[in-house]
């Protein structure tokens, strides 16, 4: 084994020490510039965060900058098909496996970072895929929901025959829902107070809402007969939302946004034959939202719900109805 003499170690250490001493002012300058940049960015964010066009008698920003939140999410989907074939009514009713996730997030003056886990998927009990992106601003906001589900269960009735119970994997369905709103009374009524807790609603207020909805679906149903369909529907409408504050620590929210379909592009085939699915008034996409929020000092807890219902077609020929919902229980605190 080779041994180093003490003089050799000192000889090697001298240039290293000299290099550190020479670089130290440069490192110190960069660290100072980094601190100045962080201070500048924090100032810009603070001005943007606090300079909101709101009536502070009704809505205020939290006094703190940091928010930490944990969430338990549960969602589901249901499809109902009703129609006539050879003067006999048929009906299919199917529901996808529930999806449950646990998520945690941290927010700094409205900028958020979230992570989610699906315990059932980790254990191999959930094989579908779902993506939820939600943005709730004081003026505008949206829900973006994509689902690719194969594990539908349900039943099928054909007039004059016994009910048939359907096994999983009979229906494969991809669905995209986008629901957006614009709040007219955004200075006094706050969607994010109910759903994001980035504002606090001090007094009760409501607002008329403009709404735009879109639903796209591609599905295949294979059993005794085969149905393949592809649909794109866009709706425009208006609704109303209300934040009720019975006590300074409580907030109750309800809103409904019905939209009437103004554009529809649909292709349906039954056992290879094209089935007409002409426009039949009223065809609608309805989005409902609800929330309960409880404030406890710098802590808060609550429950939110988003529900989307879509109905297209004519039950005397062929009608397709969709139900998509998500519930979220949450607990958080502000720092």
C-alpha positions as CSV (number, residue, x, y, z in Angstrom):
1,X,0.0,0.0,0.0
2,X,1.3,3.5,-0.9
3,X,1.7,6.0,2.0
4,X,1.6,9.8,1.6
5,X,4.1,11.8,3.6
6,X,2.7,14.7,5.6
7,X,4.6,17.3,3.5
8,X,3.0,15.8,0.4
9,X,-0.5,16.2,1.8
10,X,0.2,19.8,2.7
11,X,1.6,20.4,-0.8
12,X,-1.6,19.0,-2.3
13,X,-3.9,20.9,0.0
14,X,-2.4,24.3,-0.7
15,X,-3.6,24.7,-4.3
16,X,-7.0,23.4,-3.4
17,X,-7.3,25.9,-0.6
18,X,-6.1,28.7,-2.9
19,X,-8.7,27.7,-5.5
20,X,-11.5,27.8,-2.9
21,X,-10.3,31.3,-1.7
22,X,-10.2,32.6,-5.3
23,X,-13.7,31.2,-6.2
24,X,-15.4,32.2,-2.9
25,X,-16.2,35.8,-4.0
26,X,-17.7,34.5,-7.2
27,X,-19.9,31.9,-5.4
28,X,-20.9,34.6,-2.9
29,X,-21.9,37.0,-5.7
30,X,-24.0,34.3,-7.4
31,X,-25.7,33.4,-4.1
32,X,-26.5,37.1,-3.5
33,X,-27.9,37.4,-7.0
34,X,-30.0,34.3,-6.5
35,X,-31.4,35.7,-3.3
36,X,-32.2,39.0,-5.0
37,X,-34.0,37.1,-7.8
38,X,-36.1,35.1,-5.3
39,X,-37.0,38.4,-3.5
40,X,-38.0,40.0,-6.8
41,X,-40.1,37.0,-7.9
42,X,-41.8,36.9,-4.5
43,X,-42.6,40.6,-4.7
44,X,-44.1,40.2,-8.2
45,X,-46.2,37.2,-7.0
46,X,-47.3,39.1,-3.9
47,X,-48.5,42.1,-5.9
48,X,-50.3,39.8,-8.4
49,X,-51.8,37.7,-5.5
50,X,-53.1,40.6,-3.5
51,X,-54.0,43.0,-6.3
52,X,-57.3,41.3,-7.2
53,X,-60.3,43.1,-8.5
54,X,-62.6,42.0,-5.7
55,X,-65.0,43.6,-3.2
56,X,-63.3,42.8,0.1
57,X,-66.5,43.1,2.0
58,X,-67.4,39.8,0.3
59,X,-64.2,38.1,-0.7
60,X,-60.6,38.3,0.7
61,X,-57.3,36.6,0.1
62,X,-55.9,34.4,2.9
63,X,-53.4,36.4,5.0
64,X,-50.8,33.6,4.6
65,X,-48.9,32.7,1.4
66,X,-48.6,28.9,1.8
67,X,-51.4,26.3,1.7
68,X,-51.0,22.6,2.3
69,X,-53.8,20.3,1.5
70,X,-54.6,16.5,1.5
71,X,-57.5,15.1,-0.5
72,X,-59.4,11.8,-0.9
73,X,-61.0,11.6,-4.3
74,X,-63.8,9.3,-5.5
75,X,-65.2,9.2,-9.1
76,X,-67.5,7.1,-11.2
77,X,-69.2,7.0,-14.6
78,X,-72.5,5.5,-15.9
79,X,-73.8,5.0,-19.4
80,X,-77.5,4.3,-20.3
81,X,-78.6,3.4,-23.8
82,X,-82.3,3.3,-24.7
83,X,-83.9,2.6,-28.1
84,X,-86.2,0.7,-30.3
85,X,-85.5,-2.3,-32.6
86,X,-88.1,-4.1,-34.6
87,X,-90.8,-2.3,-32.5
88,X,-89.3,-3.7,-29.3
89,X,-87.7,-1.4,-26.7
90,X,-84.3,-2.2,-25.4
91,X,-82.3,-0.6,-22.6
92,X,-78.7,-1.1,-21.3
93,X,-77.4,0.4,-18.1
94,X,-73.7,0.1,-17.2
95,X,-71.4,1.6,-14.6
96,X,-67.6,1.8,-14.5
97,X,-65.5,0.8,-11.6
98,X,-65.1,3.5,-9.0
99,X,-61.8,5.3,-8.9
100,X,-60.4,6.4,-5.6
101,X,-57.1,8.3,-5.1
102,X,-55.3,10.0,-2.3
103,X,-53.5,13.2,-3.1
104,X,-51.5,15.9,-1.4
105,X,-50.5,19.3,-2.6
106,X,-48.8,22.5,-1.6
107,X,-49.6,26.0,-3.0
108,X,-47.7,29.2,-2.8
109,X,-49.8,32.3,-3.6
110,X,-51.9,30.3,-6.2
111,X,-49.1,28.3,-7.7
112,X,-49.7,24.6,-6.8
113,X,-47.9,21.3,-6.9
114,X,-49.9,18.1,-6.4
115,X,-49.2,14.4,-6.2
116,X,-51.7,11.6,-6.3
117,X,-51.7,7.8,-5.5
118,X,-54.3,5.2,-6.5
119,X,-54.0,2.4,-4.0
120,X,-56.4,0.1,-6.0
121,X,-54.2,0.5,-9.1
122,X,-51.0,-0.2,-7.1
123,X,-52.6,-3.5,-5.9
124,X,-53.8,-4.4,-9.4
125,X,-57.5,-3.9,-8.6
126,X,-58.1,-1.0,-10.9
127,X,-57.2,-1.2,-14.6
128,X,-58.9,1.8,-16.1
129,X,-57.3,5.2,-16.6
130,X,-58.7,8.7,-15.6
131,X,-57.2,12.2,-15.7
132,X,-58.7,15.2,-13.9
133,X,-57.5,18.7,-14.4
134,X,-59.4,21.5,-12.7
135,X,-58.8,25.2,-12.7
136,X,-61.1,27.6,-10.8
137,X,-60.4,31.3,-11.2
138,X,-62.5,34.2,-9.9
139,X,-63.7,35.0,-13.4
140,X,-63.2,31.8,-15.4
141,X,-62.5,28.2,-14.8
142,X,-62.9,24.7,-16.2
143,X,-63.0,20.9,-15.5
144,X,-61.0,18.7,-17.9
145,X,-61.9,15.0,-17.4
146,X,-60.6,12.1,-19.6
147,X,-61.5,8.5,-18.9
148,X,-60.6,5.3,-20.6
149,X,-62.7,2.6,-19.0
150,X,-63.0,-1.1,-19.8
151,X,-64.5,-2.5,-16.6
152,X,-68.2,-1.6,-17.0
153,X,-70.8,-3.8,-15.3
154,X,-74.5,-3.7,-15.7
155,X,-77.5,-5.2,-17.4
156,X,-79.4,-5.2,-20.7
157,X,-83.2,-5.5,-21.2
158,X,-84.9,-6.4,-24.4
159,X,-88.7,-6.2,-24.4
160,X,-90.2,-9.6,-24.1
161,X,-87.0,-11.3,-22.9
162,X,-85.4,-11.8,-19.5
163,X,-82.9,-9.3,-18.2
164,X,-79.3,-10.1,-19.1
165,X,-76.5,-9.2,-16.7
166,X,-73.4,-8.0,-18.5
167,X,-69.9,-9.1,-17.6
168,X,-66.9,-6.7,-17.4
169,X,-65.1,-5.9,-20.7
170,X,-68.3,-6.0,-22.7
171,X,-68.1,-2.2,-23.0
172,X,-64.9,-0.2,-23.8
173,X,-65.4,3.5,-23.6
174,X,-63.2,6.6,-23.9
175,X,-64.8,9.9,-22.7
176,X,-63.6,13.5,-22.7
177,X,-65.6,16.1,-20.8
178,X,-64.7,19.8,-20.7
179,X,-66.9,22.2,-18.8
180,X,-66.0,25.9,-18.6
181,X,-67.6,28.9,-16.9
182,X,-67.5,32.7,-16.8
183,X,-68.8,34.4,-13.6
184,X,-70.3,37.9,-14.1
185,X,-70.3,38.8,-10.4
186,X,-66.7,37.7,-9.8
187,X,-66.0,40.7,-7.5
188,X,-68.4,39.3,-4.9
189,X,-68.9,35.6,-5.8
190,X,-65.9,33.2,-5.7
191,X,-65.7,29.8,-7.2
192,X,-62.2,29.2,-5.9
193,X,-63.3,30.0,-2.3
194,X,-65.5,26.8,-2.6
195,X,-63.2,24.6,-4.7
196,X,-59.6,25.8,-4.3
197,X,-59.6,27.7,-1.0
198,X,-57.4,30.4,-2.6
199,X,-60.0,33.0,-1.5
200,X,-62.3,33.2,1.5
201,X,-66.0,34.1,1.0
202,X,-67.0,36.5,3.9
203,X,-70.6,37.2,2.9
204,X,-73.2,35.4,0.9
205,X,-73.3,36.2,-2.9
206,X,-74.3,34.7,-6.2
207,X,-73.6,35.1,-9.8
208,X,-75.0,34.4,-13.3
209,X,-72.7,32.2,-15.2
210,X,-72.0,31.6,-18.9
211,X,-71.1,28.0,-19.7
212,X,-69.5,26.0,-22.5
213,X,-69.4,22.2,-22.5
214,X,-67.9,19.6,-24.7
215,X,-68.1,15.8,-24.6
216,X,-66.4,13.4,-26.9
217,X,-66.8,9.7,-26.8
218,X,-65.6,6.6,-28.6
219,X,-67.1,3.3,-27.5
220,X,-67.5,-0.4,-28.5
221,X,-70.2,-2.7,-27.0
222,X,-69.7,-6.4,-27.8
223,X,-72.2,-9.0,-26.6
224,X,-75.0,-10.8,-28.5
225,X,-74.8,-7.8,-30.8
226,X,-72.2,-5.2,-31.5
227,X,-72.6,-1.4,-31.1
228,X,-69.8,1.0,-32.1
229,X,-70.2,4.7,-31.7
230,X,-68.3,8.0,-31.9
231,X,-69.7,11.2,-30.7
232,X,-68.7,14.8,-30.4
233,X,-71.1,17.3,-28.8
234,X,-70.6,21.0,-27.9
235,X,-73.1,23.0,-25.8
236,X,-73.5,26.6,-24.9
237,X,-75.7,27.9,-22.1
238,X,-76.0,29.8,-18.8
239,X,-76.6,29.1,-15.2
240,X,-76.3,30.4,-11.7
241,X,-74.1,29.8,-8.7
242,X,-74.5,30.8,-5.1
243,X,-72.1,30.9,-2.1
244,X,-74.1,30.9,1.1
245,X,-72.2,31.9,4.3
246,X,-74.4,31.2,7.3
247,X,-71.5,31.8,9.6
248,X,-68.0,33.2,9.2
249,X,-66.6,29.7,9.5
250,X,-69.0,28.0,7.0
251,X,-69.4,28.1,3.2
252,X,-72.1,26.2,1.2
253,X,-71.9,26.3,-2.6
254,X,-74.4,25.2,-5.2
255,X,-74.3,25.9,-9.0
256,X,-76.0,24.5,-12.1
257,X,-74.9,25.2,-15.6
258,X,-77.2,23.7,-18.3
259,X,-76.0,23.9,-21.9
260,X,-77.9,23.1,-25.0
261,X,-76.0,21.2,-27.7
262,X,-75.4,23.4,-30.7
263,X,-72.9,21.1,-32.5
264,X,-73.2,17.4,-32.8
265,X,-71.3,14.9,-34.9
266,X,-72.3,11.3,-34.2
267,X,-71.7,7.9,-35.9
268,X,-73.4,4.8,-34.5
269,X,-73.4,1.3,-36.0
270,X,-75.5,-1.7,-34.7
271,X,-74.2,-5.1,-36.0
272,X,-72.5,-3.2,-38.8
273,X,-75.6,-1.3,-39.9
274,X,-75.6,2.5,-39.5
275,X,-78.2,3.7,-36.9
276,X,-79.6,7.2,-37.3
277,X,-79.1,9.4,-34.3
278,X,-80.5,12.7,-35.5
279,X,-80.7,15.8,-33.4
280,X,-83.7,15.8,-31.0
281,X,-84.5,18.9,-29.0
282,X,-83.6,19.3,-26.2
283,X,-80.1,17.6,-26.2
284,X,-78.2,18.9,-23.2
285,X,-75.0,18.8,-21.2
286,X,-75.6,19.8,-17.6
287,X,-72.9,20.5,-15.1
288,X,-73.7,20.7,-11.4
289,X,-71.3,21.6,-8.6
290,X,-71.6,21.6,-4.8
291,X,-69.3,22.3,-1.9
292,X,-69.2,22.5,1.9
293,X,-66.2,24.2,3.5
294,X,-65.5,24.7,7.2
295,X,-62.9,27.2,8.5
296,X,-61.1,26.5,11.8
297,X,-58.5,29.2,12.3
298,X,-55.8,28.6,9.7
299,X,-57.2,25.1,9.1
300,X,-60.0,24.1,6.8
301,X,-61.9,21.0,5.8
302,X,-64.7,20.2,3.4
303,X,-66.4,18.2,0.6
304,X,-66.8,19.1,-3.1
305,X,-68.8,17.4,-5.9
306,X,-68.8,17.9,-9.7
307,X,-71.5,16.1,-11.7
308,X,-72.0,16.1,-15.5
309,X,-75.1,14.7,-17.2
310,X,-75.4,14.4,-21.0
311,X,-78.4,13.3,-23.0
312,X,-78.5,13.0,-26.8
313,X,-80.8,11.3,-29.3
314,X,-84.5,10.1,-29.2
315,X,-85.6,7.2,-26.9
316,X,-88.0,6.1,-29.7
317,X,-85.0,5.5,-32.0
318,X,-81.8,5.5,-30.0
319,X,-80.8,7.7,-27.0
320,X,-77.5,7.8,-25.1
321,X,-77.2,9.3,-21.6
322,X,-74.0,9.7,-19.7
323,X,-73.4,10.4,-16.0
324,X,-69.9,11.4,-14.7
325,X,-69.2,12.5,-11.1
326,X,-66.4,13.2,-8.8
327,X,-66.5,13.7,-5.0
328,X,-63.5,15.1,-3.0
329,X,-63.0,15.3,0.8
330,X,-60.1,17.5,1.8
331,X,-58.3,18.9,4.8
332,X,-55.7,21.6,4.8
333,X,-54.0,24.4,6.6
334,X,-52.4,27.8,5.8
335,X,-48.9,28.9,6.8
